[in-house]
Amino acid sequence: MQKASPLKDPNWAILGRIGRAHGVQGWVKIISFTEPFSELQKYSPWYLYKAQHWQKLQLLACKIQGHQLLAKIAGWDSPEQVSAYTNLPLAVKREQLPHLPPGEFYWSELIGLSVYNCEQHYLGKVISLMETGANDVLVVQQEQQEMLIPYLPERTILKVDLTVARIDVDWTNEFI
């Protein structure tokens, strides 16, 4: 039996990743997946996945500089120390997230769900989501082919069922 990826663990919500060092005193750029990007600083504590387990970070300071989120983490005092963590995922415990109203989902909950159309044809799995000006878009992959499905509840998105890891869509196979 294959062990599930800790990055897909339902107890954790990936909200960003560690970026490059900023300056010489150990500050780090944070790539935030929250909207707006500054929302990430409202969550505490942060956790980092390294060496096969989640490590709690002690956030000493956080600030916004232009369109970037910068953080000072305890024990990270030089660019060399920061570089050991660059590109690693940053998460919070899912219980730290606010509860959403019925019918609303966090993107991380949708990734990995199987997608079926009205004719019960399997279209693939959600591998990511994209934000466009008009609406969000599911990126669905089956084997080596990807398709984009607009996330329009009650139009293209008929049902999302997290308990069976499935999304039903009004979409045809000819779009593959």
C-alpha positions as CSV (number, residue, x, y, z in Angstrom):
1,M,0.0,0.0,0.0
2,Q,1.4,3.4,-1.0
3,K,1.5,6.0,1.7
4,A,-0.4,9.2,1.0
5,S,1.6,12.3,0.4
6,P,1.9,14.5,3.5
7,L,1.2,17.5,1.2
8,K,-2.2,16.0,0.4
9,D,-3.0,15.3,4.1
10,P,-6.5,16.7,4.9
11,N,-5.2,18.0,8.2
12,W,-3.0,20.5,6.6
13,A,-3.6,23.5,4.3
14,I,-0.8,24.6,2.1
15,L,-1.0,28.4,2.0
16,G,2.3,29.3,0.4
17,R,6.0,28.4,0.0
18,I,9.3,29.8,1.2
19,G,10.9,32.1,-1.4
20,R,14.4,33.5,-1.6
21,A,16.4,35.3,1.0
22,H,15.8,39.1,1.3
23,G,18.8,41.0,2.5
24,V,21.6,39.7,4.7
25,Q,19.9,39.4,8.0
26,G,17.8,36.2,7.3
27,W,14.6,37.8,6.1
28,V,12.8,35.6,3.5
29,K,10.3,36.3,0.7
30,I,7.1,34.3,1.2
31,I,5.1,33.2,-1.8
32,S,1.6,33.4,-0.5
33,F,-1.3,31.4,-2.1
34,T,-3.9,33.4,-0.1
35,E,-6.1,36.0,-1.6
36,P,-5.1,38.7,-0.9
37,F,-1.5,37.6,-0.5
38,S,-1.2,39.5,2.8
39,E,-3.9,37.3,4.4
40,L,-1.2,34.7,5.2
41,Q,0.2,36.8,7.9
42,K,-3.1,36.5,9.9
43,Y,-2.4,32.8,10.4
44,S,-0.2,31.5,13.2
45,P,1.7,29.3,13.7
46,W,3.1,28.4,10.3
47,Y,4.5,25.0,9.5
48,L,7.2,23.9,7.1
49,Y,7.5,20.4,5.5
50,K,11.1,19.2,5.6
51,A,12.9,16.0,6.3
52,Q,9.7,14.0,6.1
53,H,7.8,15.9,8.7
54,W,6.1,19.2,9.6
55,Q,8.2,21.6,11.5
56,K,6.6,24.5,13.5
57,L,8.1,27.9,12.6
58,Q,8.5,30.7,15.1
59,L,7.5,33.8,13.2
60,L,9.4,36.8,14.7
61,A,8.1,39.4,12.3
62,C,6.1,39.8,9.1
63,K,5.8,42.8,6.8
64,I,4.6,43.8,3.4
65,Q,7.0,45.5,1.0
66,G,5.4,46.5,-2.3
67,H,3.7,43.4,-3.6
68,Q,5.7,41.0,-1.4
69,L,5.3,39.4,1.9
70,L,8.5,39.2,3.9
71,A,9.1,37.2,7.1
72,K,11.7,36.9,9.8
73,I,11.8,33.3,11.2
74,A,13.6,32.4,14.4
75,G,17.0,30.8,13.7
76,W,17.2,32.0,10.1
77,D,19.9,34.7,10.5
78,S,21.6,34.6,7.1
79,P,20.8,34.1,3.4
80,E,22.7,30.8,3.6
81,Q,20.3,29.5,6.3
82,V,17.3,30.7,4.4
83,S,18.5,29.0,1.2
84,A,18.1,25.6,2.9
85,Y,14.4,26.2,3.0
86,T,13.7,27.9,-0.3
87,N,10.7,26.4,-2.3
88,L,9.5,24.3,0.6
89,P,5.8,24.3,1.3
90,L,4.3,26.5,4.1
91,A,1.1,25.3,5.8
92,V,-1.2,25.8,8.6
93,K,-3.4,23.2,10.3
94,R,-6.7,23.0,8.5
95,E,-8.5,23.7,11.7
96,Q,-7.0,27.2,11.7
97,L,-8.9,28.1,8.5
98,P,-12.3,29.7,8.8
99,H,-15.3,27.5,8.0
100,L,-16.8,28.3,4.6
101,P,-20.5,28.5,3.9
102,P,-22.1,25.5,2.2
103,G,-21.1,25.2,-1.5
104,E,-17.8,27.0,-1.1
105,F,-14.5,25.3,-1.0
106,Y,-10.8,26.0,-0.6
107,W,-8.8,25.3,-3.7
108,S,-6.7,22.8,-1.8
109,E,-9.8,20.7,-1.2
110,L,-10.5,20.5,-4.9
111,I,-7.1,19.4,-6.0
112,G,-7.0,15.6,-6.5
113,L,-10.7,15.2,-7.0
114,S,-12.0,13.0,-9.9
115,V,-14.1,14.8,-12.5
116,Y,-17.0,13.3,-14.3
117,N,-19.4,14.7,-16.9
118,C,-23.2,14.3,-17.2
119,E,-22.7,11.2,-19.2
120,Q,-20.6,9.7,-16.3
121,H,-17.4,9.8,-18.4
122,Y,-14.3,10.2,-16.4
123,L,-12.5,13.4,-17.5
124,G,-9.5,13.2,-15.1
125,K,-8.3,14.6,-11.8
126,V,-8.0,18.2,-10.8
127,I,-4.3,19.0,-10.7
128,S,-4.5,22.8,-10.1
129,L,-6.7,25.8,-10.4
130,M,-6.2,29.1,-12.2
131,E,-7.6,32.5,-11.5
132,T,-8.8,34.4,-14.5
133,G,-10.5,37.8,-14.5
134,A,-13.9,36.3,-14.9
135,N,-13.9,33.1,-12.9
136,D,-11.6,30.4,-11.5
137,V,-10.7,27.5,-13.8
138,L,-10.1,23.8,-12.9
139,V,-7.1,22.3,-14.6
140,V,-8.1,18.7,-15.1
141,Q,-5.6,16.0,-16.3
142,Q,-6.1,12.6,-17.7
143,E,-3.0,10.8,-18.7
144,Q,-1.0,13.3,-20.7
145,Q,-3.9,15.5,-21.7
146,E,-5.1,18.6,-19.8
147,M,-8.4,20.4,-20.1
148,L,-9.6,23.7,-18.6
149,I,-13.1,23.7,-17.1
150,P,-14.5,27.0,-15.8
151,Y,-15.5,26.9,-12.2
152,L,-19.1,28.2,-12.5
153,P,-21.3,26.7,-9.8
154,E,-24.7,25.5,-11.1
155,R,-23.5,26.0,-14.7
156,T,-20.5,23.9,-15.4
157,I,-19.9,22.7,-11.8
158,L,-23.0,20.7,-10.9
159,K,-21.8,19.0,-7.7
160,V,-18.7,18.9,-5.5
161,D,-18.7,15.9,-3.1
162,L,-15.6,15.9,-0.9
163,T,-16.7,12.6,0.8
164,V,-16.3,10.6,-2.4
165,A,-13.6,13.0,-3.9
166,R,-15.7,13.8,-7.0
167,I,-16.8,16.8,-9.0
168,D,-19.7,16.4,-11.5
169,V,-19.6,18.9,-14.4
170,D,-21.7,19.9,-17.4
171,W,-18.8,19.4,-19.9
172,T,-18.4,17.1,-22.9
173,N,-15.5,14.9,-23.9
174,E,-15.0,16.8,-27.1
175,F,-13.2,19.5,-25.2
176,I,-10.3,17.1,-24.4
